[in-house]
Amino acid sequence: MNEAHETVAGPGPVEYIQHHLHNLSVGEGFWTFHIDTFFFAFGIAVLIGFVAKKIGDNLNPDNPTGMQNLLEIILEFVGQQVKDAFNGYNPLIGPLAFTIFVWVFMMNAMDLLPVDLLPWIAAEMGIPYLKVVPTANLDTPLSLAASVFMLVVIFNIRAKGGMGFVKMFLFHPFPASNPVVKIILIPFNIMMTTIEELSKPISMGLRLFGNMFAGELIFILIALLPWWIQFAPGGLWAIFHILIITLQAFIFMLLTVVYLGMANQVLEADH
């Protein structure tokens, strides 16, 4: 398979790595649209929705199937995390946490496919580039994180009101009882609170991207080894990577619930 791929990617290891890290894209600069990232992310979302609907239409509490049992286990696990991390009750949080966990896990799991399989099939169809792991592209984790950030803002405004949300920027994290000191500290509070709020989604996105990009790169480097010694390191890394992709999906889901729970709390009086 490597030989067939080299006709497109080039004969050297550098060209091989560069080819695997190159997206199928249109546009330039900020307006670049990664077709492969959108295709796999959207396709996985549709697949999850289809499977969930099939399971929902065929629920059997007396004789549950294996897929139904798996779904119930995940739902119980996610539900317990929501109870522990979210203050209060909101009907959106449970389904949102479940969707994030399953979707991010499935996108991460694309990394477990042989690195040459889908790119080779794409090359046979005349498609020059194909990256199959959506979360190994910075656009996907940052887009997910930006969506979470928008929800955090909405939850903040709903819990604290418009003026309460503004006060969070004006009088946090350096509250003061003296009116003059309060006014003096406003620019510093705005700067620090803005950094604090923006750092949450940025760190979420970069953490997920960094781990998945590194995992993908290691699989590519293993694929450069002679075929007869690929299986041992490739198999061991795949087993370890299952833990990584699960952990990253869990962390992203848990941070989402935690941040929304923090936003759901009413401001303290000194803020």
C-alpha positions in Angstrom: 0.0 0.0 0.0 2.9 2.3 0.7 4.3 1.8 -2.8 1.0 2.7 -4.4 0.8 5.8 -2.2 4.3 6.9 -3.1 3.3 7.5 -6.7 1.2 10.4 -5.4 3.1 11.4 -2.2 6.6 11.2 -3.6 9.4 8.7 -2.9 11.0 10.3 0.2 9.9 10.2 3.8 9.7 14.0 4.0 7.3 14.1 1.0 5.4 11.2 2.5 4.8 13.0 5.8 4.0 16.3 4.1 1.5 14.6 1.9 -0.3 12.9 4.8 -0.4 16.2 6.7 -1.9 18.1 3.8 -5.6 18.8 3.6 -7.8 18.7 0.6 -8.7 22.3 0.5 -10.1 25.2 -1.5 -9.4 28.9 -1.0 -6.4 30.6 0.5 -5.4 32.1 3.8 -8.2 32.8 6.3 -10.8 31.7 3.7 -9.3 28.2 3.2 -12.0 25.5 3.4 -10.8 22.0 4.3 -13.1 19.8 2.4 -11.9 16.5 3.9 -12.2 17.8 7.5 -15.7 18.9 6.9 -16.6 15.7 5.1 -15.5 13.4 7.8 -16.8 15.5 10.7 -20.2 15.9 9.1 -20.3 12.3 8.0 -19.6 11.1 11.5 -22.2 13.4 12.9 -24.8 12.0 10.4 -23.7 8.4 11.3 -24.2 9.1 15.0 -27.6 10.5 14.4 -28.6 7.6 12.2 -27.4 5.0 14.7 -29.0 6.8 17.6 -32.4 7.0 15.8 -32.2 3.3 14.9 -31.6 2.4 18.5 -34.3 4.7 19.7 -36.8 3.2 17.3 -36.0 -0.3 18.5 -35.6 0.1 22.2 -36.4 -3.1 24.1 -36.1 -2.7 27.9 -36.8 -6.4 28.4 -34.2 -7.7 25.9 -31.7 -4.9 25.1 -29.3 -5.4 22.3 -25.5 -5.0 22.6 -25.6 -1.5 21.0 -28.5 -0.5 23.3 -26.5 -1.7 26.4 -23.4 0.3 25.2 -25.5 3.4 24.7 -27.1 3.1 28.2 -23.6 2.7 29.7 -22.4 5.8 28.0 -25.5 7.7 29.0 -25.2 6.7 32.6 -21.5 7.6 32.6 -22.1 11.0 31.0 -25.1 11.6 33.2 -23.1 11.1 36.4 -20.4 13.5 35.2 -23.1 16.1 34.5 -24.5 15.6 38.0 -21.1 16.0 39.6 -19.9 19.0 37.5 -23.0 21.1 36.7 -24.6 23.2 39.4 -28.4 23.1 39.1 -30.4 21.6 36.3 -30.7 22.4 32.6 -32.3 20.0 30.1 -29.7 21.0 27.5 -26.6 19.9 29.4 -27.0 16.1 29.4 -27.7 15.7 25.6 -25.0 18.3 24.9 -22.4 16.4 27.0 -23.4 13.1 25.5 -23.2 14.5 21.9 -19.8 16.1 22.5 -18.3 13.0 24.0 -19.5 10.6 21.3 -18.8 12.9 18.4 -15.3 13.9 19.6 -14.5 10.2 20.4 -15.6 9.1 16.9 -13.6 11.8 15.2 -10.6 10.9 17.2 -11.1 7.2 16.5 -10.5 7.8 12.8 -6.8 7.9 13.8 -7.0 4.1 14.4 -7.5 3.4 10.7 -4.4 2.5 8.7 -2.8 5.8 7.7 -2.5 4.8 4.0 -5.9 3.2 3.6 -8.2 6.1 2.8 -5.6 8.3 1.2 -4.7 5.4 -1.1 -8.3 4.9 -2.0 -8.7 8.7 -2.6 -5.5 8.7 -4.8 -7.0 5.9 -6.9 -10.1 8.1 -7.4 -8.0 11.0 -8.4 -8.1 12.9 -5.1 -4.6 14.1 -4.4 -4.8 14.8 -0.6 -6.9 13.4 2.2 -6.6 13.9 6.0 -9.1 11.6 7.7 -8.9 12.8 11.4 -11.0 16.0 11.8 -9.7 16.7 15.3 -6.1 16.7 14.0 -7.0 19.8 12.0 -6.9 22.9 14.2 -10.1 24.2 12.7 -12.3 21.5 14.2 -11.2 21.7 17.9 -11.3 25.5 17.8 -14.7 25.5 16.2 -16.0 23.2 18.8 -14.4 25.3 21.5 -15.9 28.5 20.0 -19.3 26.9 20.1 -18.8 26.1 23.8 -17.6 29.7 24.4 -20.8 31.1 22.8 -22.9 28.8 25.1 -20.9 30.0 28.1 -21.7 33.6 27.2 -25.4 32.8 26.8 -25.4 31.0 30.2 -23.6 33.9 31.8 -26.2 36.4 30.6 -29.1 34.2 31.5 -27.8 33.5 35.0 -26.5 37.0 35.8 -28.5 39.3 33.5 -27.0 41.7 31.0 -25.7 44.1 33.7 -24.4 41.3 35.7 -22.4 40.0 32.8 -21.0 43.5 32.2 -20.1 43.8 35.9 -18.2 40.5 35.6 -15.8 42.3 33.3 -15.8 45.6 35.2 -15.2 44.4 38.7 -13.6 41.0 38.4 -11.0 39.6 39.4 -10.0 42.7 41.4 -13.0 43.9 43.4 -12.7 47.0 45.6 -15.0 48.8 48.1 -13.6 52.3 47.4 -15.5 53.8 44.4 -12.3 55.6 43.1 -10.3 52.4 43.3 -13.1 50.6 41.5 -12.9 53.0 38.6 -9.1 52.8 38.4 -9.2 49.0 38.4 -11.8 48.7 35.6 -9.3 48.6 32.6 -7.3 45.9 34.4 -10.4 43.9 35.2 -11.6 44.1 31.6 -8.3 42.9 30.3 -7.8 40.1 32.9 -11.4 38.8 32.6 -11.3 38.9 28.8 -8.0 36.9 28.9 -9.5 34.5 31.4 -12.7 33.9 29.4 -10.9 33.5 26.1 -8.3 31.2 27.5 -10.9 28.6 28.3 -12.0 27.7 24.7 -8.5 28.3 23.3 -6.9 25.9 25.8 -9.7 23.3 25.1 -9.2 23.5 21.4 -5.4 23.4 21.5 -5.3 20.5 24.0 -7.5 18.4 21.7 -5.6 19.4 18.6 -2.2 18.9 20.0 -2.9 15.4 21.3 -4.6 14.2 18.1 -2.0 15.8 15.8 0.8 14.2 17.7 -0.9 10.8 17.6 -1.5 11.0 13.9 2.2 12.0 13.3 3.4 9.0 15.3 1.2 6.7 13.2 2.7 8.2 10.0 6.2 7.8 11.3 5.5 4.1 12.2 4.2 3.7 8.6 7.6 4.7 7.3 9.2 1.7 8.9 9.6 -1.5 6.9 6.4 -3.4 6.8 7.7 -6.4 8.6 8.5 -4.4 11.8 5.4 -2.1 11.7 3.1 -4.4 13.5 4.6 -4.4 16.9 5.1 -0.7 17.4 1.9 0.1 15.4 -0.2 -2.3 17.5 1.2 -1.1 20.8 0.7 2.5 19.9 -2.9 1.8 18.7 -3.7 0.2 22.0 -2.3 3.1 23.9 -4.0 5.6 21.5 -7.4 4.1 22.3 -6.8 5.4 25.8 -5.7 8.8 24.5 -8.7 9.3 22.2 -11.1 8.3 24.9 -9.4 10.6 27.5 -9.4 13.6 25.1 -13.1 13.2 24.4 -13.8 12.9 28.1 -11.7 16.0 29.0 -13.4 18.1 26.3 -16.8 17.0 27.4 -16.1 17.5 31.1 -14.6 21.0 30.6 -17.7 21.9 28.6 -19.9 20.9 31.5 -17.7 22.6 34.1 -17.5 25.9 32.2 -21.2 25.9 31.6 -21.8 25.1 35.3 -19.5 28.0 36.3 -21.4 30.3 34.0 -24.7 29.1 35.4 -23.8 30.4 38.9 -25.0 33.8 40.1 -22.3 36.4 40.6 -21.1 36.9 44.1 -22.0 40.2 45.7 -18.4 41.5 45.6 -18.3 41.0 41.8 
